[in-house]
Every structure is written in structure tokens, then in C-alpha cells.
Amino acid sequence: GVFCSGIAAGLVAISAGVATVPMWGACALGIVAGADYLAFSTLLKRLKVDDPCDRFAVHAIPGIAGIVLAPILDMSFDFASINASGGWDCIRDSTGNCATDAWIQVFLSNLILACAIFAWTVLWSVAVFFPLKILGLTRAPTDVNEASPKAGADNREFSFSPTANNSKPTLHAI
């Protein structure tokens, strides 16, 4: 349900900075990811987007949040140093001094990375699914949709019905 999907969203979000984000940052990122999941899951349902398992809301949005927020959560409180795999250190400019605005560079590089991943995903999704749509291979067979338009293919393949004593539902594979 929603609780487990919120947990999964938090796990997806922390994946980008798991090696360097401190525990307080991981908790904050989990809260943000859970809120993002709820917001986008609700939005997709209102827009009538067919995403029955909330894959986009659980994986894409929290993943983007994790990529974009990881460098901010990796920074020290004064934004002067970053927690990298070698430990805390400042980000140095071309002269070897600690740069004061380096967090902006790190944030922007991660933002560009998130945009590149999004563009790559859209490109390959269109490249795969558009030809399938043209060929008519993205729809369930007509008999599945006509038999029970509200139930759809999932209900036809896995229907739930109460048992004889109405105590527990049983799964019937068709």
C-alpha cells in the first residue's frame, strides 16, 4: 500500500547519496521523498495516468529528488566543505584555496545529471513504445477489455472471490 510505497520512495531517494549523506540528511531526504511520492501519486491519479503500481511516483520522482538534494545534504552546515568518499574536505578552486560557492557547482552538476537521466529515459521510452503503439501491441486484447471494461486484464487473470464461508478471499488463476 501507500505505507510501503513511501518507504520504497525513501530508499530510492537515498540511493544517490548513500555513501556520503549523514543520518540526519537521510531522514530528511526520506521525508521529502515520501511527500513527493504522495503528491505525484495523487497527481497521476487525478490526471488519469495509467500507472497501477505507482512506479513513476515511487522511483522517478524520489530518484530525481535524491540526485538533486544529495549534494546539499552532503555539505557541512556552513557549505564550506563536502562529505566525499575520502571524508570531509573543502572543494578547492583553481588556485588550491577552498571555494566559497562550490556547493552551487555541485548542485548544478547533479541537476544536469538528473536532466540527462530524464532525457535518456524519455528517449528510449519513445524509441521502444512508439513503434509498439503504431503496431497496436500496447493494448490488451479486445476480448479482455470488452468482457469487463472496469475490471481490465488484471482482474481477468487474477480474480478474487470470497470462499464458501466468506472468511478469506482466495486467489483463482484463470
C-alpha positions in Angstrom: 0.0 0.0 0.0 0.8 3.6 0.4 3.0 3.0 3.5 5.3 0.5 1.8 5.5 2.7 -1.3 6.5 5.6 0.8 9.3 3.5 2.4 10.4 2.4 -1.1 10.4 6.1 -2.2 12.7 7.0 0.7 15.1 4.1 -0.2 15.2 5.2 -3.8 15.9 8.8 -2.8 18.8 7.9 -0.5 20.5 5.7 -3.1 22.1 8.7 -4.8 24.0 9.8 -1.7 24.1 6.6 0.4 27.9 6.7 0.9 28.1 10.3 2.0 24.8 11.7 3.2 24.8 11.9 7.1 22.0 10.2 9.0 20.0 13.4 9.6 20.2 14.1 5.9 19.0 10.6 5.1 16.0 11.1 7.4 15.2 14.5 5.8 15.5 13.0 2.3 13.2 10.1 3.3 10.6 12.6 4.5 10.9 14.7 1.3 10.7 11.5 -0.9 7.6 10.2 1.0 5.9 13.6 0.5 7.0 13.6 -3.2 5.5 10.1 -3.6 2.2 11.1 -2.1 1.9 14.3 -4.2 2.8 12.7 -7.5 0.8 9.6 -6.9 -2.3 11.8 -6.3 -1.5 13.9 -9.3 -1.1 11.0 -11.6 -4.5 9.5 -10.4 -6.2 12.9 -10.9 -4.7 13.1 -14.4 -5.9 9.6 -15.1 -2.4 8.3 -16.0 -2.3 4.5 -16.1 0.3 3.7 -13.5 -1.3 1.0 -11.4 1.7 0.2 -9.3 2.8 3.9 -8.9 6.2 3.1 -10.5 6.7 6.7 -11.6 5.8 8.2 -8.2 7.9 5.6 -6.3 11.0 5.6 -8.5 11.4 8.6 -10.8 10.4 11.5 -8.6 12.2 10.3 -5.4 15.2 9.4 -7.6 15.4 12.9 -9.0 14.9 14.4 -5.5 17.8 12.2 -4.2 20.1 13.2 -7.1 19.3 16.9 -6.7 19.3 17.1 -2.9 22.3 14.8 -2.2 25.0 17.5 -2.7 23.1 19.9 -0.4 22.8 17.2 2.3 26.5 16.2 1.8 27.6 19.7 2.7 28.7 20.9 6.1 26.3 23.4 7.8 28.4 26.4 6.6 28.5 24.9 3.0 32.3 25.2 3.1 33.1 21.5 2.8 31.6 18.4 1.4 31.5 14.8 2.7 33.1 12.8 -0.1 34.3 9.2 -0.1 37.6 10.4 1.3 36.0 12.2 4.2 35.2 15.9 4.8 37.1 18.4 2.8 36.5 21.7 1.1 36.1 22.0 -2.6 39.2 23.7 -4.0 39.3 26.3 -6.7 42.0 26.5 -9.4 44.4 28.2 -7.0 44.1 25.5 -4.4 42.1 27.6 -2.0 38.7 26.5 -0.6 36.0 27.8 -2.9 33.1 29.5 -1.1 30.5 28.9 -3.8 31.4 25.3 -4.6 28.1 23.9 -3.4 26.4 25.7 -6.3 28.7 23.9 -8.8 28.0 20.5 -7.1 24.2 21.2 -7.0 24.2 22.3 -10.7 26.2 19.3 -11.8 23.7 16.9 -10.1 20.8 18.9 -11.6 22.3 18.5 -15.0 22.8 14.7 -14.3 19.1 14.4 -13.3 18.0 16.1 -16.5 20.3 13.9 -18.6 18.9 10.7 -17.0 15.3 12.0 -17.5 16.1 12.8 -21.2 17.7 9.4 -21.7 14.7 7.7 -20.2 12.3 9.6 -22.4 14.3 9.0 -25.5 14.4 5.2 -25.0 10.8 5.0 -23.9 9.7 6.7 -27.0 12.0 4.6 -29.2 10.6 1.4 -27.7 7.0 2.2 -27.1 6.1 4.4 -30.1 6.7 1.6 -32.6 4.8 -0.8 -30.4 1.9 1.6 -30.3 2.0 2.0 -34.1 1.9 -1.8 -34.4 -1.0 -2.0 -32.0 0.9 -4.1 -29.4 0.4 -1.8 -26.4 -3.2 -2.7 -25.7 -4.8 -5.8 -24.1 -6.7 -8.0 -26.5 -10.2 -6.7 -27.2 -12.0 -9.6 -25.5 -10.3 -8.8 -22.2 -11.5 -5.2 -22.2 -15.0 -6.0 -23.6 -15.6 -8.8 -21.1 -15.3 -6.4 -18.1 -14.3 -2.9 -19.1 -13.9 -1.8 -15.5 -12.0 -4.8 -14.3 -9.4 -4.9 -17.1 -6.8 -7.5 -17.7 -5.6 -7.8 -14.1 -9.0 -8.9 -12.8 -9.4 -11.4 -15.7 -6.0 -13.0 -15.0 -6.2 -12.9 -11.2 -9.8 -12.7 -9.9 -10.5 -12.6 -6.2 -13.7 -14.2 -4.8 -14.8 -15.0 -1.3 -14.6 -18.6 0.0 -17.7 -20.6 0.9 -17.7 -19.4 4.5 -16.9 -15.8 3.4 -14.0 -15.6 5.8 -11.0 -15.2 3.5 -10.7 -14.3 -0.2 -9.0 -16.9 -2.4 -6.9 -16.3 -5.5 -8.1 -18.0 -8.7 -5.7 -18.0 -11.6 -7.6 -18.1 -14.8 
